[in-house]
Amino acid sequence: MSLREGQTLFDTSVIVLAGGHSRRMGVDKALLSIHGQPLIARVISRLSVLSDDIIVSTNQTGRYVSALIGLPHHEVVDTLADAGPLSGLSAALVVARYPQAIVVGCDMPFVNADLLRWMVSQLAGYDAVVPQTGQAAGAGTRRAKSAGLHPLHAIYSAACLDAIHAILDTGERSMGSLLHRLNTRIVSLEDMHPIDPQWLSLRNINTPEDWAACLQMIED
C-alpha cells in the first residue's frame, strides 16, 4: 500500500478543522510551536502535497492568518457558532472544489500524507472512509462513544452534505450521528500498518500532557 512521495490528488480537497476552543489545553493548540512552526502550519505543510484546495475551517474570521503566511489555503467560518466539528465540516464541504475531501484536525502533528492518500483510494462506493483503532490512539482506554472511530482523520464525499444538514437541523452535533447515517468504509489498524506502523497519524493534542509527549517524540 505504500505510495510514492510527491504524488498529488488533484480531485481531492483537504479540510483542516480548527474551530475548537482548546479548553483542556488552556491555550489555542493550533498555535503551539514545534521548532518555531505553529502546529496548524505543520499540519498544512504535511498535507500540501495532496491537493491544491486546502481549506481551514475556523470559528473566527482571520484567526490564523499570521500563522499561515506563505502556505496555500483559504478560510471558511463555521456554519453555526459553537456547533462543533460537524458545523465546520459542513461549511468546508460547501466550498470544497472537489467531490471528496480529506478531513483532519489542526492538532494532529504526525499526519501522514501517504496514509491519507491511500484512504482516498478506498472511498469508491462509500460516503466516508474512517479509521477504527478500538482504542484511542496513543492511549490505553477505549473510546466508548465512538468505539475507537476517528471521524476527524477521515475522507468524506461531498454527498454527505445532505446528511450533515439534516443532523444539524435537529440540533444534534455528534460526528458519530453522522457516521451512523453514512455508508462508511471502516479501515482497521491492520489496514493502516504497512503505511503508518505506529499509527502516529491518528494522534491528536488535547492536554499539556499530550503536548509534552508529542515534543518528546519529535526530539527522539
Backbone as CSV, one residue per row, in Angstrom:
resi,resn,N_x,N_y,N_z,CA_x,CA_y,CA_z,C_x,C_y,C_z
1,MET,0.808,-1.209,0.000,0.000,0.000,0.000,0.837,1.253,0.000
2,SER,2.147,1.139,0.129,3.000,2.318,0.159,2.958,3.023,-1.181
3,LEU,2.906,4.345,-1.155,2.800,5.136,-2.360,3.977,6.077,-2.480
4,ARG,4.316,6.390,-3.708,5.471,7.237,-3.971,5.228,8.650,-3.466
5,GLU,6.170,9.175,-2.684,6.056,10.531,-2.154,6.036,11.534,-3.303
6,GLY,5.211,12.550,-3.155,5.137,13.582,-4.178,3.945,13.444,-5.097
7,GLN,3.239,12.279,-5.060,2.035,12.167,-5.854,1.017,13.186,-5.369
8,THR,0.217,13.703,-6.284,-0.749,14.729,-5.924,-2.144,14.286,-6.334
9,LEU,-3.120,14.527,-5.484,-4.505,14.233,-5.781,-5.196,15.529,-6.182
10,PHE,-5.383,15.718,-7.475,-5.979,16.961,-7.930,-7.497,16.940,-7.858
11,ASP,-8.088,15.795,-7.494,-9.545,15.704,-7.411,-10.015,15.561,-5.969
12,THR,-9.174,15.955,-5.010,-9.494,15.819,-3.596,-9.138,17.104,-2.855
13,SER,-10.084,17.635,-2.102,-9.815,18.790,-1.250,-9.232,18.318,0.078
14,VAL,-8.601,19.229,0.798,-8.120,18.970,2.156,-8.780,19.971,3.082
15,ILE,-9.424,19.480,4.132,-10.089,20.330,5.119,-9.389,20.160,6.458
16,VAL,-8.919,21.257,7.016,-8.299,21.255,8.343,-9.265,21.955,9.296
17,LEU,-9.777,21.199,10.256,-10.745,21.733,11.206,-10.023,22.419,12.353
18,ALA,-10.299,23.699,12.541,-9.589,24.499,13.546,-10.543,25.453,14.250
19,GLY,-11.724,24.944,14.597,-12.724,25.813,15.204,-12.963,25.562,16.676
20,GLY,-12.116,24.746,17.296,-12.330,24.401,18.699,-11.855,25.480,19.658
21,HIS,-12.131,25.259,20.946,-11.785,26.236,21.969,-10.558,25.844,22.794
22,SER,-10.027,24.652,22.570,-8.800,24.197,23.267,-8.925,24.318,24.783
23,ARG,-10.080,23.989,25.323,-10.313,24.194,26.752,-9.377,23.353,27.618
24,ARG,-9.154,22.104,27.224,-8.297,21.242,28.040,-6.827,21.635,27.958
25,MET,-6.445,22.241,26.830,-5.070,22.687,26.670,-4.823,23.989,27.428
26,GLY,-5.812,24.869,27.436,-5.663,26.150,28.123,-5.164,27.268,27.234
27,VAL,-4.626,26.925,26.067,-4.213,27.897,25.054,-4.631,27.332,23.700
28,ASP,-4.615,28.169,22.679,-5.005,27.719,21.342,-3.974,26.700,20.843
29,LYS,-4.371,25.437,20.790,-3.399,24.396,20.441,-2.933,24.498,18.986
30,ALA,-3.739,25.092,18.125,-3.311,25.258,16.737,-2.075,26.131,16.617
31,LEU,-1.830,26.972,17.624,-0.707,27.905,17.588,0.481,27.430,18.420
32,LEU,0.380,26.258,19.003,1.541,25.701,19.694,2.699,25.558,18.709
33,SER,3.904,25.772,19.172,5.059,25.855,18.272,5.928,24.612,18.327
34,ILE,6.262,24.086,17.155,7.223,22.996,17.008,8.391,23.527,16.192
35,HIS,9.518,23.721,16.831,10.700,24.275,16.177,10.359,25.578,15.450
36,GLY,9.561,26.407,16.106,9.226,27.720,15.561,8.073,27.738,14.585
37,GLN,7.487,26.589,14.315,6.379,26.499,13.361,5.078,26.205,14.104
38,PRO,4.019,27.011,13.889,2.741,26.712,14.532,2.235,25.328,14.133
39,LEU,1.571,24.671,15.060,1.090,23.314,14.808,0.198,23.248,13.578
40,ILE,-0.709,24.213,13.417,-1.592,24.184,12.255,-0.802,24.332,10.954
41,ALA,0.279,25.103,10.978,1.123,25.245,9.796,1.842,23.935,9.487
42,ARG,2.262,23.218,10.523,2.903,21.914,10.327,1.943,20.942,9.646
43,VAL,0.688,20.934,10.102,-0.303,20.042,9.513,-0.509,20.364,8.033
44,ILE,-0.697,21.635,7.725,-0.939,22.030,6.337,0.286,21.763,5.468
45,SER,1.473,22.008,5.994,2.691,21.740,5.232,2.783,20.264,4.847
46,ARG,2.409,19.393,5.780,2.482,17.957,5.521,1.454,17.496,4.487
47,LEU,0.343,18.214,4.401,-0.727,17.777,3.504,-0.781,18.554,2.198
48,SER,0.054,19.548,2.045,0.009,20.375,0.842,0.384,19.589,-0.416
49,VAL,1.045,18.437,-0.269,1.378,17.610,-1.429,0.157,16.883,-1.977
50,LEU,-0.958,16.927,-1.254,-2.122,16.135,-1.637,-3.151,16.899,-2.449
51,SER,-3.144,18.220,-2.381,-4.225,18.966,-3.016,-3.839,20.405,-3.271
52,ASP,-4.502,20.995,-4.261,-4.363,22.433,-4.485,-5.582,23.172,-3.931
53,ASP,-6.368,22.474,-3.112,-7.544,23.078,-2.489,-7.527,22.741,-0.999
54,ILE,-6.844,23.572,-0.216,-6.721,23.357,1.224,-7.581,24.388,1.948
55,ILE,-8.515,23.889,2.731,-9.490,24.735,3.411,-9.250,24.662,4.911
56,VAL,-9.171,25.817,5.548,-9.080,25.889,7.000,-10.445,26.338,7.522
57,SER,-11.075,25.459,8.296,-12.383,25.755,8.854,-12.210,26.226,10.295
58,THR,-12.660,27.451,10.562,-12.445,28.053,11.873,-13.724,28.732,12.360
59,ASN,-13.704,29.167,13.600,-14.894,29.826,14.154,-14.752,31.341,14.209
60,GLN,-13.671,31.852,13.629,-13.425,33.298,13.695,-12.643,33.739,12.470
61,THR,-13.166,34.697,11.743,-12.512,35.176,10.524,-11.095,35.678,10.820
62,GLY,-10.147,35.217,10.044,-8.768,35.678,10.157,-8.006,35.142,11.345
63,ARG,-8.533,34.144,12.012,-7.935,33.653,13.253,-6.497,33.176,13.061
64,TYR,-6.194,32.591,11.900,-4.865,32.004,11.715,-4.092,32.626,10.547
65,VAL,-4.456,33.817,10.174,-3.796,34.464,9.042,-2.290,34.562,9.260
66,SER,-1.874,35.066,10.416,-0.440,35.270,10.653,0.307,33.940,10.792
67,ALA,-0.373,32.895,11.249,0.281,31.593,11.428,0.483,30.867,10.106
68,LEU,-0.270,31.266,9.078,-0.259,30.513,7.821,0.269,31.320,6.650
69,ILE,1.016,32.376,6.933,1.606,33.175,5.865,2.488,32.295,4.983
70,GLY,2.269,32.377,3.692,3.080,31.626,2.739,2.587,30.218,2.467
71,LEU,1.568,29.768,3.183,1.043,28.423,2.958,-0.244,28.499,2.147
72,PRO,-0.404,27.620,1.159,-1.618,27.652,0.336,-2.830,27.212,1.143
73,HIS,-3.849,28.053,1.207,-5.071,27.698,1.916,-6.102,28.791,1.704
74,HIS,-7.343,28.469,1.950,-8.363,29.503,2.082,-9.218,29.160,3.283
75,GLU,-9.840,30.175,3.836,-10.525,30.061,5.119,-12.033,30.042,4.945
76,VAL,-12.700,29.270,5.800,-14.145,29.299,5.864,-14.533,29.323,7.342
77,VAL,-15.588,30.047,7.660,-16.045,30.174,9.042,-17.209,29.218,9.274
78,ASP,-17.260,28.627,10.481,-18.288,27.650,10.833,-19.688,28.115,10.440
79,THR,-20.480,27.163,9.960,-21.867,27.455,9.592,-22.673,27.905,10.795
80,LEU,-22.524,27.210,11.921,-23.221,27.531,13.159,-22.192,27.742,14.255
81,ALA,-22.377,28.762,15.052,-21.446,29.036,16.143,-21.558,27.953,17.220
82,ASP,-20.407,27.536,17.740,-20.335,26.585,18.848,-21.105,25.298,18.572
83,ALA,-21.077,24.844,17.340,-21.771,23.608,16.968,-20.801,22.470,16.702
84,GLY,-19.534,22.658,17.055,-18.575,21.574,16.957,-18.081,21.313,15.547
85,PRO,-17.310,20.227,15.388,-16.693,19.928,14.095,-17.692,19.645,12.983
86,LEU,-18.907,19.198,13.337,-19.901,18.927,12.302,-20.248,20.208,11.544
87,SER,-20.332,21.318,12.265,-20.602,22.604,11.627,-19.435,23.044,10.752
88,GLY,-18.212,22.837,11.253,-17.043,23.180,10.461,-16.937,22.346,9.204
89,LEU,-17.245,21.057,9.316,-17.221,20.177,8.147,-18.260,20.617,7.125
90,SER,-19.444,20.989,7.602,-20.495,21.465,6.705,-20.040,22.683,5.915
91,ALA,-19.504,23.679,6.618,-19.079,24.908,5.950,-17.991,24.645,4.923
92,ALA,-17.069,23.743,5.252,-15.947,23.474,4.356,-16.368,22.661,3.135
93,LEU,-17.228,21.678,3.321,-17.667,20.873,2.177,-18.462,21.707,1.177
94,VAL,-19.172,22.714,1.657,-19.947,23.582,0.757,-19.029,24.301,-0.230
95,VAL,-17.853,24.713,0.230,-16.958,25.486,-0.637,-15.856,24.625,-1.259
96,ALA,-15.777,23.355,-0.893,-14.714,22.486,-1.422,-14.805,22.398,-2.944
97,ARG,-13.660,22.448,-3.574,-13.601,22.455,-5.032,-13.864,21.085,-5.640
98,TYR,-13.607,20.034,-4.871,-13.685,18.678,-5.397,-14.771,17.872,-4.703
99,PRO,-15.187,16.749,-5.305,-16.319,15.987,-4.764,-15.975,15.109,-3.575
100,GLN,-14.750,15.168,-3.110,-14.337,14.401,-1.936,-13.276,15.199,-1.194
101,ALA,-13.162,14.938,0.104,-12.236,15.739,0.908,-11.571,14.897,1.987
102,ILE,-10.289,15.132,2.169,-9.548,14.651,3.328,-9.865,15.608,4.471
103,VAL,-10.227,15.074,5.630,-10.578,15.903,6.781,-9.710,15.508,7.970
104,VAL,-8.993,16.487,8.525,-8.166,16.239,9.712,-8.331,17.398,10.684
105,GLY,-7.995,17.138,11.943,-7.957,18.207,12.923,-6.655,18.981,12.812
106,CYS,-6.678,20.208,13.324,-5.483,21.053,13.282,-4.455,20.630,14.324
107,ASP,-4.803,19.660,15.165,-3.964,19.277,16.304,-3.338,17.898,16.121
108,MET,-3.041,17.538,14.869,-2.509,16.206,14.568,-1.105,16.360,13.987
109,PRO,-0.082,16.417,14.833,1.262,16.773,14.379,1.936,15.745,13.485
110,PHE,1.419,14.514,13.462,2.091,13.457,12.699,1.257,12.976,11.516
111,VAL,0.367,13.826,10.997,-0.447,13.406,9.855,0.458,12.889,8.734
112,ASN,0.007,11.804,8.115,0.808,11.060,7.161,0.136,11.154,5.792
113,ALA,0.755,11.859,4.869,0.154,12.080,3.555,-0.075,10.771,2.815
114,ASP,0.850,9.819,2.926,0.675,8.549,2.232,-0.521,7.773,2.760
115,LEU,-0.712,7.791,4.084,-1.858,7.093,4.657,-3.167,7.713,4.172
116,LEU,-3.249,9.028,4.174,-4.469,9.697,3.743,-4.703,9.508,2.250
117,ARG,-3.630,9.477,1.480,-3.754,9.216,0.047,-4.351,7.832,-0.187
118,TRP,-3.874,6.860,0.575,-4.413,5.502,0.454,-5.876,5.467,0.889
119,MET,-6.222,6.179,1.952,-7.610,6.209,2.400,-8.539,6.776,1.331
120,VAL,-8.077,7.785,0.605,-8.877,8.321,-0.501,-9.169,7.227,-1.517
121,SER,-8.189,6.377,-1.762,-8.371,5.306,-2.753,-9.428,4.296,-2.323
122,GLN,-9.808,4.310,-1.054,-10.812,3.375,-0.538,-12.232,3.947,-0.568
123,LEU,-12.418,5.169,-1.048,-13.718,5.831,-0.949,-14.735,5.331,-1.968
124,ALA,-14.286,4.776,-3.078,-15.217,4.377,-4.142,-16.326,3.483,-3.592
125,GLY,-17.574,3.884,-3.829,-18.714,3.115,-3.369,-19.167,3.444,-1.964
126,TYR,-18.472,4.372,-1.290,-18.805,4.742,0.085,-19.004,6.259,0.188
127,ASP,-19.611,6.664,1.308,-19.744,8.086,1.615,-18.558,8.606,2.403
128,ALA,-17.910,7.733,3.163,-16.812,8.144,4.036,-15.878,6.967,4.273
129,VAL,-14.634,7.303,4.594,-13.628,6.312,4.996,-13.072,6.773,6.334
130,VAL,-13.184,5.929,7.362,-12.848,6.327,8.725,-12.020,5.233,9.393
131,PRO,-10.910,5.599,10.043,-10.129,4.597,10.781,-10.835,4.177,12.071
132,GLN,-10.604,2.935,12.440,-11.071,2.452,13.734,-9.922,1.729,14.429
133,THR,-9.581,2.211,15.605,-8.481,1.596,16.342,-8.978,0.677,17.443
134,GLY,-10.198,0.902,17.918,-10.676,0.154,19.071,-10.198,0.765,20.364
135,GLN,-9.102,1.539,20.266,-8.572,2.278,21.398,-8.209,3.670,20.919
136,ALA,-8.251,4.613,21.833,-7.790,5.947,21.487,-6.319,5.876,21.129
137,ALA,-5.949,6.491,19.999,-4.557,6.426,19.550,-3.630,6.993,20.600
138,GLY,-2.613,6.218,20.951,-1.624,6.683,21.903,-2.060,6.538,23.343
139,ALA,-3.231,5.971,23.586,-3.718,5.810,24.953,-4.162,4.370,25.159
140,GLY,-4.513,4.031,26.375,-4.855,2.656,26.654,-6.310,2.446,26.983
141,THR,-7.155,3.432,26.760,-8.551,3.305,27.121,-9.431,3.343,25.883
142,ARG,-10.517,2.587,25.923,-11.426,2.501,24.790,-12.297,3.750,24.706
143,ARG,-12.546,4.219,23.495,-13.449,5.347,23.294,-14.869,4.799,23.252
144,ALA,-15.568,4.877,24.345,-16.887,4.255,24.442,-17.877,4.847,23.448
145,LYS,-17.870,6.163,23.294,-18.881,6.798,22.463,-18.688,6.510,20.984
146,SER,-17.446,6.394,20.549,-17.197,6.236,19.120,-16.588,4.890,18.771
147,ALA,-16.448,4.007,19.760,-15.894,2.675,19.530,-14.554,2.737,18.809
148,GLY,-13.750,3.748,19.142,-12.427,3.849,18.548,-12.398,4.445,17.163
149,LEU,-13.520,4.983,16.684,-13.542,5.613,15.367,-12.866,6.985,15.427
150,HIS,-12.276,7.383,14.307,-11.574,8.672,14.225,-12.184,9.510,13.104
151,PRO,-13.358,10.107,13.341,-14.043,10.855,12.289,-13.350,12.153,11.898
152,LEU,-12.354,12.585,12.677,-11.610,13.792,12.319,-10.254,13.460,11.723
153,HIS,-10.103,12.236,11.257,-8.973,11.814,10.417,-9.585,10.881,9.388
154,ALA,-10.264,11.472,8.411,-11.142,10.674,7.568,-11.290,11.288,6.184
155,ILE,-11.986,10.558,5.322,-12.312,11.033,3.982,-13.829,11.108,3.877
156,TYR,-14.335,12.211,3.340,-15.775,12.378,3.178,-16.098,12.793,1.747
157,SER,-17.180,12.236,1.240,-17.716,12.671,-0.040,-18.571,13.912,0.164
158,ALA,-18.623,14.764,-0.840,-19.498,15.932,-0.767,-20.963,15.514,-0.661
159,ALA,-21.265,14.270,-1.025,-22.629,13.756,-0.917,-23.087,13.654,0.534
160,CYS,-22.160,13.777,1.478,-22.502,13.743,2.908,-23.244,14.993,3.357
161,LEU,-23.219,16.038,2.540,-23.776,17.318,2.981,-25.248,17.219,3.368
162,ASP,-26.034,16.469,2.621,-27.448,16.362,2.950,-27.636,15.772,4.345
163,ALA,-26.866,14.735,4.658,-26.964,14.106,5.979,-26.495,15.060,7.070
164,ILE,-25.423,15.809,6.798,-24.918,16.773,7.785,-25.962,17.834,8.082
165,HIS,-26.556,18.379,7.039,-27.559,19.431,7.231,-28.775,18.900,7.984
166,ALA,-29.168,17.659,7.671,-30.318,17.075,8.363,-30.031,16.910,9.848
167,ILE,-28.818,16.507,10.192,-28.454,16.337,11.598,-28.401,17.685,12.311
168,LEU,-27.760,18.665,11.686,-27.668,19.986,12.304,-29.050,20.607,12.500
169,ASP,-29.961,20.339,11.578,-31.312,20.894,11.692,-32.056,20.349,12.903
170,THR,-31.674,19.157,13.350,-32.324,18.567,14.527,-31.717,19.072,15.836
171,GLY,-30.616,19.809,15.740,-29.917,20.265,16.933,-28.834,19.310,17.398
172,GLU,-28.670,18.190,16.701,-27.627,17.225,17.039,-26.279,17.763,16.576
173,ARG,-25.220,17.423,17.312,-23.887,17.936,16.982,-22.840,16.823,16.876
174,SER,-23.234,15.587,17.007,-22.292,14.478,17.111,-21.807,13.986,15.752
175,MET,-20.473,13.861,15.616,-19.920,13.244,14.421,-20.337,11.773,14.341
176,GLY,-20.512,11.139,15.485,-20.975,9.755,15.496,-22.343,9.612,14.858
177,SER,-23.218,10.589,15.087,-24.543,10.559,14.468,-24.427,10.608,12.949
178,LEU,-23.462,11.369,12.457,-23.251,11.423,11.018,-22.812,10.065,10.493
179,LEU,-21.839,9.457,11.138,-21.320,8.177,10.643,-22.401,7.111,10.621
180,HIS,-23.321,7.175,11.564,-24.412,6.196,11.591,-25.328,6.330,10.380
181,ARG,-25.371,7.511,9.787,-26.241,7.751,8.628,-25.548,7.453,7.301
182,LEU,-24.248,7.319,7.324,-23.484,7.182,6.086,-23.132,5.729,5.789
183,ASN,-22.857,5.482,4.524,-22.270,4.203,4.109,-20.762,4.364,4.277
184,THR,-20.247,3.879,5.403,-18.874,4.186,5.810,-17.957,2.985,5.653
185,ARG,-16.833,3.211,5.029,-15.782,2.194,4.937,-14.881,2.353,6.152
186,ILE,-14.841,1.341,7.020,-14.001,1.365,8.199,-12.655,0.734,7.863
187,VAL,-11.567,1.439,8.168,-10.235,0.862,7.973,-9.645,0.537,9.346
188,SER,-8.990,-0.587,9.417,-8.513,-1.116,10.692,-7.039,-0.799,10.918
189,LEU,-6.571,-1.125,12.105,-5.147,-0.995,12.406,-4.311,-1.801,11.424
190,GLU,-4.774,-2.992,11.091,-4.039,-3.840,10.155,-3.978,-3.212,8.772
191,ASP,-5.072,-2.575,8.350,-5.083,-1.888,7.052,-4.035,-0.783,7.002
192,MET,-3.913,-0.045,8.108,-3.035,1.117,8.138,-1.577,0.780,8.424
193,HIS,-1.335,-0.376,8.995,0.006,-0.717,9.490,1.112,-0.628,8.438
194,PRO,0.903,-1.101,7.200,2.002,-1.031,6.224,2.477,0.387,5.919
195,ILE,1.610,1.381,6.094,1.970,2.765,5.786,2.384,3.527,7.032
196,ASP,1.666,3.320,8.107,1.922,4.046,9.358,1.935,3.016,10.500
197,PRO,3.027,2.288,10.647,3.047,1.139,11.568,2.825,1.490,13.026
198,GLN,3.095,2.715,13.420,2.834,3.125,14.800,1.544,3.932,14.919
199,TRP,0.833,4.102,13.807,-0.433,4.839,13.772,-0.291,6.246,14.362
200,LEU,0.859,6.854,14.107,1.101,8.187,14.654,0.182,9.235,14.037
201,SER,-0.238,8.985,12.802,-1.089,9.963,12.122,-2.368,10.250,12.902
202,LEU,-2.810,9.286,13.695,-4.064,9.439,14.422,-3.920,10.173,15.746
203,ARG,-2.701,10.422,16.167,-2.502,11.117,17.444,-2.955,12.571,17.339
204,ASN,-3.667,13.022,18.369,-4.008,14.436,18.419,-3.652,14.998,19.796
205,ILE,-3.671,16.313,19.876,-3.221,17.016,21.078,-4.423,17.648,21.767
206,ASN,-4.679,17.245,23.015,-5.779,17.834,23.768,-5.342,18.467,25.081
207,THR,-4.283,17.958,25.669,-3.866,18.395,27.006,-2.381,18.745,27.006
208,PRO,-1.923,19.461,28.029,-0.477,19.722,28.139,0.344,18.436,28.178
209,GLU,-0.222,17.384,28.747,0.497,16.106,28.785,0.649,15.520,27.381
210,ASP,-0.407,15.623,26.582,-0.320,15.183,25.189,0.777,15.946,24.453
211,TRP,0.821,17.251,24.693,1.787,18.110,24.009,3.214,17.755,24.415
212,ALA,3.427,17.532,25.698,4.762,17.157,26.176,5.207,15.840,25.545
213,ALA,4.280,14.888,25.443,4.616,13.600,24.832,4.950,13.765,23.353
214,CYS,4.194,14.647,22.667,4.458,14.911,21.251,5.846,15.493,21.058
215,LEU,6.202,16.491,21.859,7.505,17.124,21.716,8.626,16.122,22.006
216,GLN,8.413,15.250,22.965,9.412,14.246,23.271,9.604,13.287,22.113
217,MET,8.504,12.896,21.471,8.592,12.005,20.305,9.358,12.673,19.175
218,ILE,9.108,13.946,18.960,9.810,14.661,17.889,11.297,14.739,18.181
219,GLU,11.650,15.021,19.428,13.059,15.097,19.789,13.736,13.741,19.685
220,ASP,13.011,12.665,20.014,13.570,11.318,19.953,13.730,10.830,18.523
